[in-house]
Amino acid sequence: MTFDELQLHDSLLRAVKAEGYTTPTPIQTKAIPHALLGKDVLGVAQTGTGKTAAFALPILQRLSAKAPANGARPVRCLVLTPTRELAGQVGESFATYGKHLPLRHAVIFGGVGQTPQVETLKRGVDVLVATPGRLLDLMEQGFVSLRSLEVFVLDEADRMLDMGFIHDVRKVIKALPLKRQTLFFSATMPPEIVDLSRSILTDPIRVEVTPVSSTAETVSQQVYFVEREQKRGLLTHLLKEGRIPRALVFTRTKHGANRVAKQLEGAGVHAAAIHGNKSQNARERALDDFRTGSIRVLVATDIAARGIDIDGLSHVINYDLPNVPEQYVHRIGRTGRAGASGTALSFCDAEERAYLRDIERTIRRSVPVVEDHPYRAGRPGPRPADFSAPAERDERPERAEGGNRNGGRPAQHARGSGHGGGNGGGGGHPSGQSRRRRGGRGGGRGEGRPEGNRMAQGGGGSGGNRGGSQSSRGQGSAQPRPAAVGGHAPAKAPEAPPPAPRRPSPKWF
């Protein structure tokens, strides 16, 4: 099947073909026809399967059929995503596919000032892509109305659950019109997500893409435990050892790809970056240079690397571990093809250890650890030995105080209650209680980021910032003085012994 057979408008087909796409992915083939008919869709698919286009294309076609004239533009489509990075990627997709249409879109998320976002909303938007926390903040302030909504998309629903956002999601859903089309996407379907889908979908069409979970036996896999700030040094060290002739390096973000390529060039290693912000000509030139050996290292994001086929590629390096295990399989599958041997090296910092566990469960093997390198960080605790089945995300840890669950993802994804007047939650930072207890007054919501959110925003008010996974209740409150007895001052309490010296907290626990 081709995109021409999906009955998309010419304006959309032109945009799709300009991106170099001719054949829809399985999730697009299955979901787009039903979405075009206005039916509710339940899509079970991982990141990297093309699911964004699976909902963006039919939405753009529907909204363009009755695009409003100049004047008021109420929000007619809401796409809810768990992280700012995913929100940005979805927003870019709407901009790319809708560039020939008279529609407007906006992306809103926490961790940054809201004023520019509010100004954009005031001008009117057709499609709003948002993270739950910032959306609720702006709804409460009266800057967002969903009364005219026609289409609602919940993207990566299971990740919303993992990150503790599911209660905010339910609040948003309560504000939606009952008459709407709902497109629901999730990589897995744990019981709580099944219940949520049943409560918001009407006679849905279920479409599913089977995830890839096996890796080639010809690929040697290794992992390096390293602090985040030491990754660049480790990468340069490995490349300058002379044992890596050519390498495809994966980063999680476009800006990260640019930084890594620039750092390598500065160290004398010929490198180039490819990602969605690069022009098609720039991407093709970088690929040609990599194939011919003019550059030794190609730094890419997952999206930009789709379709890359390099004969004889010796090494794939995961500079950032992917947050979806199947992406790891796709990445390292670029080497070790046609019976040839290949090597996949992965850098894992403290915030990515949960990603590594998910990967090992998915591929059903433990990735060997390289102990001897100059940038070695502390090792994590014992890793699971049972790889008989991939990890299921419905294996819930204990509830943290305040009702949020902190599990299945690195600690920076967790959002906590942060109640109490004296101390707000921190930023969900993996360093734990110390940073949370320093939190000041603030009412903003910090959004989880795959690479670790250190910008959880605090607004006005005295409520705690929703950033950590545990509440810091009353840490700064004064204790009542004991009452005087018989007119005399209370006896002075004996001095407490000096505290024991604090031991430095290990990096990996």
Buried (B, 14 or more C-beta within 10 A) or exposed (E): EEBEEBEBBEBBBEBBEEEEBEEBBBBBBBBBBBBBEEBBBBBBBBBBBBBBBBBBBBBBBBBBEEEBEEEEBBBBBBBBBBBBBBBBBBBBBBBBBBEBBEBBBBBBBBBBEBEEBBEBBEEBBBBBBBBBBBBBBBBEEEBBEBEEBBBBBBBBBBBBBBBBBBBBBEBBBEBBEEEBBBBBBBBBBBEBBBEBBEEBBEEBBBBEBEBBBEBBEEBBBEBBBBBBEBBBBBBBBBBEEEEBEBBBBBBBBBBBBBBBBEBBBEBEBBBBBBBBBBEEEBBEBBBEBBBEEEBBBBBBBBBBBBEBEBEEBBBBBBBBBBBBBBBBBBBBBBBBBEEBEBBBBBBBBBBBBBBBBBBBBBBBEBBEBBEEBEBBBEBBEEBEEEBEEBBEBBEBEEEBBBEBBBBBBBBBBBBBBBBBBBBBBBBBBBBBEEBBBEBEBBBBBBBBBBBBBBBBBBBEEEBBBBBBBBBBBEBEEEEEEEEEEEEEEEEEEEEEEEEEEEEEEEBBE
